[in-house]
Amino acid sequence: MSRFRYTIRKAERADVDQLIRLSKLWAVEGCTRGYPAFDKGGDRPEKWFTSGYIWVAELGDTIVGFVAGVAKIGHGQPFNSDGERYLHIHEVYVEPGHRGDGVGSCLVEAILSNAKSDGIQRSLVASGNVDWENTYRFYARHGFQMLSMQMYL
């Protein structure tokens, strides 16, 4: 029986260089359409730090995954009422060599728990992930339901 060997914690601004490294790995992997990697000077991850919803998975001194999102106010969306705060999860990424260990699930549970402790009951995730079937199954395991689907030709 393997033990979970990762530390899941809130990200700190000192983690930015490692987050940029992961974002660049994610971009090279090509797992998402239309969503470029971030770098210093852009609005990501600053908006995540400002909103307070960014968590990392660490193995030793190396960050191997992260989840990030922002708290928003509902404006009559089908999943929440006007004026209701909700969490919009923007990104989840785990390095390929650390997938299958439950890291992504622990990160999502951490950000959802953080939001719940802030009084947020609903969350939204939208994805341009190339492997949408596995993405759908991953979020469904965490209680998310399908809201809509977009396709292109």
N, C-alpha and C positions, 0 to 999 in steps of 0.2 A: 504494500500500500504506500503510495507516494504522498508526501506532505506538500502542502502548498508552500512554495519557497519564496514567494514574492511579497513585497510590501506594497500595500495600496494606501496612498495618502493624497491629500490635497496638494496640488502643484504650487510651487513657489516661483517667484519671478527669476530666481537664480537658475531655474530649470529651463529657461527659454532656449538656450543653445541646444540642449538635448531634444527639446520638442521640435525645433527646426530640423535637426538631424532626422527625426522620425518622419516628419512631414515630407522631407525630400525622399526618403526611402519609399514612402507611400506613393509619391508621384511617379517615381521610377518604376514601381511595381505595376502601375497602370490599372489599379483596381477600381477607380472611380472616373466617371465621365464628367467633364466640365467643371471641375473643382480643383484649382491649382494648389500646389504646395505653398505654404506661407514662409515668410522670411522676416527679418527685423524691419521695422518701419511700416508694416501693413497693419490692418485693423485686427487681424488674428495674430497671436493669441491675446492681445491686450483686452479686447472686449470680454473674453472669457475670465480673465483675472478681475476685471472691473465687476462683472456680474457675480463672480465667486463660484463658478461651476466649471472647474477643471481639476481632474484627478489623474494621477499617474500610477503606473505599476513599475516598481523598481526591483531589480535583482542586483544585490550588492550596491554599487554606486552608479549603476547604469539604468536609465529609464528605458523600458522595453515596450511600453504601451501607454496610451492616454485616452481619456474621454473628455469631451468639452462641449459646453452648451451655454445658453443664455436664458435668463428668466425674461419672459415677455408678458404682455397684457393682451388678453383675448379681445377680439373685435368681431364677435358673432360667428366664429368658425363653427363648423358642425360638431366639434368635439368639446367645446367649452362655451361658457356664457360670456357675454360682453362684460369686460372689466375683470374677468378672472385671470389670475396669474397662472402661467404654465411654464414648463421647462421645454425649451427647444434644444434637443441634442443635435449638435452640428457634426461632430466627428468622433469616431472610435477607431483607433488603430493599434494593432499589436504586431510587433515584428514577426515575420514568418516562423522563425525558429522557436518562438514561444507560444504559438497558437496550439490549441487543443489542451492546454493546461488549465483552462478556466479563467484566464487573465481577463479576457474581454467581458465575461459575465460578471466578474468581481468589480470591474471598473463601472459597468452600467449599474449594478446594484448600489455602488458607492454614490454615484451622482444622483440616482433616484432617491436614495435615503437622505442625502444632503438636501435635496429639494423638498422632500416631505417634512423634514425638520424645520424648514423655512415656511411651512404652511402651503406648499404647492402640492396639489393632488393629481394633476394631470401633466402628461408629457407628450411631446410630439417628436418624431424623427422622420426625416425625409432623406432619401438616399439616391445617389446616382451610381451606386455600386454595380459593377459589371456582373458580379455573381449575385444577382438579386434574389434568387431562390434561397440560397443559404443565408443571405442578409435577412430576408423575411422570416425564415425559421428561427434565426437567432433572436430577433426582437419578439417574435411570438412567444418564445419560451419565457420572456420577461413580462408577459402580459399585454404587449402591444397588439392592437387590432388594425386591420387594413382600413384605411380611410379612402384612398383613391389610388389610381394607377395612371401613369402617363407612359406613352410609347411613341416612338418616332420611326420614320422610314427614310 
